[in-house]
Amino acid sequence: MEEPGQLKRAAIDATAGAIAGGISRTLTSPLDVIKIRFQVQLEPTTSWAVLRSNCSGRSKYTGMLQATKDIFREEGLAGFWRGNVPALLMVMPYTAIQFTVLHKFKTFAAGSSKTEDHIHLSPYLSYVSGALAGCAATLGSYPFDLLRTILASQGEPKVYPNMRSAFLDIVRTRGFRGLYSGLSPTLVEIVPYAGLQFGTYDTFKRWTMAWNRYRSSNSSLTSTEDGLSSFQLFVCGLAAGTCAKLVCHPLDVVKKRFQVEGLQRHPRYGARVEHDAYRNMFHAVRQILQLEGWAGLYKGIVPSTVKAAPAGAVTFVAYEYTSDWLESIST
C-alpha cells in the first residue's frame, strides 16, 4: 500500500506546484517584463549612470517608472504580459517538478512523508533539498524559459510574432543546443537561489512558529499549518524571495545575456548582444564589468526584487493552500 500513497503524494505536490507557479507568474508578469528589458539592455539603465557613461547610444530605459510608461504607451497593457504563454509553459512544470522533488528529498531526509515532520529538518538539509529541487526543475523546463526571455525582451515592432517563430529561428541559427543557451549560469544561479529561497522559507517558518508558541500557549490563531496564519506564510515567502533574489541577481543578468545572444533586436531598443560576445560565464562577467561597470550586473535589480518578494510569497501561500485542499478532497 506504500506505493499508491507515494504516487498520490507526488501527484498532489506536482498539481499544487503547477497551480501555484501559474498564479504567481501571471500576477507578477509586468515586473518580470520590465526586469528583462533592463537586463538585456547594454546601455546604462539609470539616469545617473547615463550621465556618467561614455556610451554614445541612447538608453531606451532609464528607470522603472519611465520603462513602465514607455511600455504602456508603445505596446499597451498587453505588453506587460509579453512572453507569458511560454512563461506559463515554463513555470508550471518547473514548480511542479520543484515541489515534487523537494517533498521527496525531505521525505527521505526526515524518514516521514508528513509535511509537519519536514519543518523540523536541519537548516542545512532544507537548503540542500531546495537546491536539488531547483536543479531538477531547471533541466526539465529550460527551453520555455529561453523562449519567455526572448519574447519578453522584444518591444514594438515585434521581431518574433509568436513562440513558434522564435523557436524556429533559434533552431535555425543556433541548432537545438541553442534552446539551452545560458544553462550553465542558470544552474550556477539556481543552486544558491533555490537553496536560499526554500531554506530561508523553512527557517522563517520555524522562527514564526516559535514566536507563536512564545506569544500564546493556546491554539486560538486561525492557522494553515501548526499555528501559522495565511498572513504569516505570506510574510515568510516574501522574505525568502527577497533574500534569494538580492544574492543571485548578477547571475540572472548573465543568463539573460546568453539567452538573447546573437538574436535579432530592433534598433530602437539599443545595441544587441552579438553572436559569441561571451566565451563562457566568467568571460561574460568580466565583459559586463569592463564595459558596464558593477551597475551592469545589477541591471533590473529594482523590478526584480519588487517582483521576487510577492512572487515567492504568492507561490508558497498558493502551494500550501492548494496542497491542503487537494489532500482533503482525495481522502
C-alpha positions as CSV (number, residue, x, y, z in Angstrom):
1,M,0.0,0.0,0.0
2,E,3.0,2.3,0.2
3,E,3.4,2.8,-3.5
4,P,-0.1,4.2,-4.2
5,G,0.4,6.6,-1.2
6,Q,3.7,7.8,-2.7
7,L,2.1,8.3,-6.1
8,K,-0.8,10.2,-4.6
9,R,1.5,12.5,-2.7
10,A,3.6,13.1,-5.8
11,A,0.5,14.0,-7.8
12,I,-0.7,16.4,-5.1
13,D,2.8,18.1,-4.9
14,A,3.0,18.4,-8.7
15,T,-0.5,19.7,-9.2
16,A,-0.3,22.2,-6.3
17,G,3.1,23.3,-7.5
18,A,1.9,23.9,-11.1
19,I,-1.1,25.9,-9.9
20,A,0.9,28.0,-7.5
21,G,3.5,28.7,-10.2
22,G,0.9,29.7,-12.7
23,I,-0.9,32.1,-10.3
24,S,2.4,33.7,-9.2
25,R,3.8,34.0,-12.7
26,T,0.6,35.7,-14.2
27,L,0.3,38.2,-11.3
28,T,3.9,39.3,-11.4
29,S,4.4,39.2,-15.2
30,P,4.6,43.1,-15.6
31,L,7.5,43.3,-13.2
32,D,9.2,40.4,-15.0
33,V,8.9,42.1,-18.4
34,I,10.4,45.3,-17.1
35,K,13.2,43.4,-15.4
36,I,14.1,41.6,-18.6
37,R,14.1,44.8,-20.7
38,F,16.7,46.2,-18.2
39,Q,18.8,43.1,-18.1
40,V,19.3,42.7,-21.9
41,Q,19.9,46.5,-22.5
42,L,23.6,47.1,-23.0
43,E,23.3,50.8,-22.4
44,P,23.0,52.3,-18.8
45,T,19.7,51.7,-17.2
46,T,19.6,54.6,-14.7
47,S,19.6,58.3,-15.2
48,W,22.8,58.9,-13.1
49,A,24.6,56.1,-15.0
50,V,23.7,57.6,-18.3
51,L,25.3,60.9,-17.2
52,R,28.5,59.2,-16.0
53,S,28.7,56.9,-19.0
54,N,30.8,57.4,-22.1
55,C,28.2,55.4,-24.1
56,S,27.1,57.4,-27.2
57,G,24.0,55.3,-27.8
58,R,20.7,56.4,-26.3
59,S,19.3,54.4,-23.5
60,K,15.8,53.2,-24.1
61,Y,15.0,52.5,-20.5
62,T,16.5,54.6,-17.6
63,G,14.2,54.0,-14.7
64,M,11.4,51.7,-13.6
65,L,8.6,54.3,-13.8
66,Q,9.9,55.6,-17.2
67,A,10.1,52.0,-18.5
68,T,6.5,51.3,-17.3
69,K,5.2,54.4,-19.1
70,D,7.1,53.7,-22.3
71,I,5.9,50.0,-22.5
72,F,2.3,51.0,-21.8
73,R,2.4,53.9,-24.4
74,E,4.1,51.8,-27.1
75,E,2.7,48.3,-26.5
76,G,-0.5,48.8,-24.4
77,L,-1.5,46.8,-21.4
78,A,-0.8,43.5,-23.3
79,G,2.9,44.5,-23.4
80,F,3.3,43.7,-19.7
81,W,2.2,40.1,-20.4
82,R,4.5,39.6,-23.4
83,G,6.0,36.1,-23.3
84,N,3.5,35.0,-20.6
85,V,2.5,31.8,-22.6
86,P,6.0,30.3,-22.7
87,A,6.5,31.6,-19.2
88,L,3.5,29.6,-18.0
89,L,4.7,26.6,-20.0
90,M,8.0,27.0,-18.2
91,V,6.9,27.9,-14.7
92,M,4.1,25.3,-14.3
93,P,6.2,22.3,-15.0
94,Y,9.1,24.0,-13.2
95,T,7.2,24.5,-9.9
96,A,5.5,21.1,-10.3
97,I,8.9,19.3,-10.6
98,Q,10.4,21.6,-7.9
99,F,7.9,20.9,-5.2
100,T,7.6,17.2,-6.1
101,V,11.4,16.7,-5.8
102,L,11.5,18.9,-2.7
103,H,8.9,16.8,-0.9
104,K,10.6,13.5,-2.0
105,F,14.0,14.7,-0.7
106,K,12.6,15.9,2.6
107,T,10.7,12.6,3.0
108,F,13.9,10.8,2.5
109,A,15.8,13.0,4.9
110,A,13.1,13.1,7.6
111,G,12.1,9.4,7.2
112,S,8.5,10.6,7.0
113,S,6.2,11.8,4.3
114,K,4.2,14.1,6.7
115,T,4.7,17.8,5.9
116,E,4.6,18.6,9.6
117,D,7.7,16.5,10.2
118,H,9.6,18.3,7.4
119,I,9.7,21.6,9.3
120,H,11.9,20.0,11.9
121,L,14.7,19.2,9.4
122,S,18.0,21.0,10.0
123,P,18.5,24.2,8.0
124,Y,21.4,22.6,6.1
125,L,19.0,19.9,4.8
126,S,16.4,22.5,3.9
127,Y,18.9,24.4,1.8
128,V,20.3,21.3,0.1
129,S,16.8,19.9,-0.7
130,G,15.8,23.3,-2.2
131,A,19.0,23.5,-4.3
132,L,18.5,19.9,-5.7
133,A,14.8,20.6,-6.4
134,G,15.7,23.8,-8.3
135,C,18.3,22.0,-10.5
136,A,15.8,19.2,-11.4
137,A,13.1,21.8,-12.3
138,T,15.5,23.9,-14.3
139,L,16.6,21.0,-16.5
140,G,13.0,20.0,-17.1
141,S,11.7,23.4,-18.2
142,Y,14.6,25.4,-19.5
143,P,13.7,25.8,-23.3
144,F,10.5,27.6,-22.3
145,D,12.5,29.9,-20.0
146,L,14.6,30.8,-23.0
147,L,11.6,31.5,-25.2
148,R,10.0,33.5,-22.4
149,T,13.1,35.8,-22.2
150,I,13.3,36.3,-25.9
151,L,9.6,37.2,-26.3
152,A,9.6,39.4,-23.2
153,S,12.7,41.3,-24.2
154,Q,11.4,42.5,-27.6
155,G,9.2,45.5,-27.9
156,E,7.3,47.0,-30.9
157,P,7.6,46.3,-33.7
158,K,7.9,42.6,-32.8
159,V,10.9,40.7,-34.2
160,Y,9.1,37.4,-33.4
161,P,5.3,37.5,-33.7
162,N,4.8,34.3,-31.6
163,M,6.6,31.5,-29.8
164,R,6.8,29.2,-32.8
165,S,8.7,31.8,-34.9
166,A,11.2,32.4,-32.1
167,F,11.6,28.6,-31.6
168,L,12.3,28.1,-35.4
169,D,14.8,31.0,-35.6
170,I,16.7,29.7,-32.6
171,V,16.9,26.2,-34.0
172,R,17.9,27.6,-37.4
173,T,20.6,30.0,-36.1
174,R,21.9,28.0,-33.1
175,G,20.7,24.5,-33.6
176,F,18.9,22.5,-30.9
177,R,21.7,23.3,-28.5
178,G,20.6,26.9,-28.7
179,L,17.5,26.0,-26.7
180,Y,19.8,25.6,-23.7
181,S,21.8,28.8,-24.2
182,G,22.7,30.2,-20.8
183,L,22.0,26.9,-19.0
184,S,25.4,26.9,-17.2
185,P,24.9,30.3,-15.4
186,T,21.3,29.3,-14.8
187,L,22.4,26.1,-12.9
188,V,25.1,28.1,-11.1
189,E,22.4,30.6,-10.1
190,I,19.7,28.2,-9.2
191,V,21.7,26.2,-6.7
192,P,22.1,29.2,-4.3
193,Y,18.8,30.8,-5.3
194,A,16.6,27.8,-4.8
195,G,18.6,26.7,-1.7
196,L,18.2,30.2,-0.2
197,Q,14.6,30.5,-1.1
198,F,13.4,27.2,0.3
199,G,16.0,27.2,3.1
200,T,15.1,30.7,4.4
201,Y,11.4,30.0,3.9
202,D,11.7,27.0,6.3
203,T,13.8,29.0,8.6
204,F,11.4,31.9,8.8
205,K,8.5,29.4,9.3
206,R,10.4,27.8,12.3
207,W,11.1,31.2,13.8
208,T,7.4,32.3,13.3
209,M,6.1,29.0,14.9
210,A,8.5,29.6,17.8
211,W,7.2,33.2,18.1
212,N,3.6,31.9,18.0
213,R,4.3,29.4,20.8
214,Y,6.0,32.1,22.8
215,R,3.2,34.6,22.3
216,S,0.4,32.3,23.2
217,S,0.1,28.8,24.6
218,N,-3.4,28.3,23.2
219,S,-4.4,27.5,19.6
220,S,-6.9,30.3,19.1
221,L,-5.0,31.5,16.0
222,T,-6.6,30.8,12.7
223,S,-3.8,28.7,11.1
224,T,-3.0,26.8,8.0
225,E,-0.1,24.7,9.5
226,D,0.9,24.3,13.1
227,G,-0.1,27.8,14.2
228,L,0.9,29.7,11.1
229,S,-1.7,32.2,9.7
230,S,-2.0,32.9,6.0
231,F,-0.5,36.3,6.5
232,Q,2.5,34.8,8.3
233,L,3.0,32.3,5.5
234,F,2.9,35.3,3.1
235,V,5.5,37.2,5.0
236,C,7.8,34.2,5.2
237,G,7.5,33.7,1.5
238,L,8.1,37.5,0.9
239,A,11.3,37.4,3.0
240,A,12.6,34.2,1.4
241,G,12.1,35.5,-2.2
242,T,13.7,38.9,-1.4
243,C,16.8,37.3,0.2
244,A,17.3,34.9,-2.6
245,K,17.0,37.5,-5.4
246,L,19.3,40.0,-3.8
247,V,22.1,37.5,-3.6
248,C,21.7,35.8,-7.0
249,H,20.7,38.7,-9.4
250,P,24.0,39.1,-11.2
251,L,23.9,35.5,-12.4
252,D,20.4,36.1,-13.7
253,V,21.7,39.1,-15.7
254,V,24.5,36.8,-17.2
255,K,21.9,34.2,-18.0
256,K,19.7,36.6,-19.9
257,R,22.6,37.9,-22.0
258,F,23.4,34.3,-23.1
259,Q,19.7,33.7,-23.9
260,V,19.4,36.7,-26.3
261,E,23.0,36.4,-27.7
262,G,23.1,36.8,-31.5
263,L,19.3,37.1,-31.9
264,Q,17.6,40.0,-33.7
265,R,16.7,43.1,-31.8
266,H,15.0,46.3,-33.1
267,P,17.5,49.2,-33.2
268,R,15.1,51.5,-31.2
269,Y,15.9,49.3,-28.2
270,G,19.7,49.8,-28.4
271,A,22.6,47.6,-29.2
272,R,22.1,43.9,-29.3
273,V,24.2,41.2,-27.7
274,E,26.3,40.0,-30.7
275,H,26.9,36.3,-31.5
276,D,29.8,34.8,-29.5
277,A,30.0,38.0,-27.4
278,Y,30.8,35.9,-24.4
279,R,33.0,32.8,-24.4
280,N,31.7,31.5,-21.1
281,M,30.1,32.6,-17.9
282,F,33.3,34.0,-16.4
283,H,34.2,35.9,-19.6
284,A,30.6,37.3,-19.6
285,V,31.0,38.6,-16.0
286,R,34.4,40.2,-16.9
287,Q,33.0,41.8,-20.1
288,I,30.0,43.3,-18.3
289,L,32.2,44.7,-15.5
290,Q,34.6,46.1,-18.0
291,L,32.0,47.7,-20.3
292,E,29.2,48.5,-18.0
293,G,30.7,48.5,-14.5
294,W,29.3,46.9,-11.4
295,A,25.9,48.5,-12.2
296,G,25.7,46.3,-15.3
297,L,25.5,43.2,-13.1
298,Y,22.6,44.7,-11.2
299,K,20.5,46.0,-14.1
300,G,16.9,45.3,-13.3
301,I,17.5,44.8,-9.6
302,V,14.6,47.1,-8.5
303,P,11.8,45.4,-10.6
304,S,13.5,42.1,-10.0
305,T,13.4,42.5,-6.2
306,V,9.9,44.1,-6.2
307,K,8.8,41.1,-8.3
308,A,10.7,38.4,-6.3
309,A,9.1,39.2,-3.0
310,P,5.4,38.9,-3.9
311,A,6.2,36.1,-6.4
312,G,7.8,34.0,-3.7
313,A,5.0,34.9,-1.2
314,V,2.2,34.0,-3.6
315,T,3.9,30.8,-4.7
316,F,4.3,29.5,-1.2
317,V,0.9,30.5,0.0
318,A,-0.9,29.2,-3.1
319,Y,1.1,25.9,-2.8
320,E,0.3,25.5,0.9
321,Y,-3.4,26.1,0.4
322,T,-3.7,24.1,-2.8
323,S,-1.8,21.2,-1.4
324,D,-4.0,21.1,1.7
325,W,-7.2,21.4,-0.4
326,L,-6.1,18.6,-2.8
327,E,-5.2,16.4,0.2
328,S,-8.6,17.0,1.8
329,I,-10.6,16.1,-1.3
330,S,-8.5,13.0,-2.0
331,T,-9.0,11.4,1.4
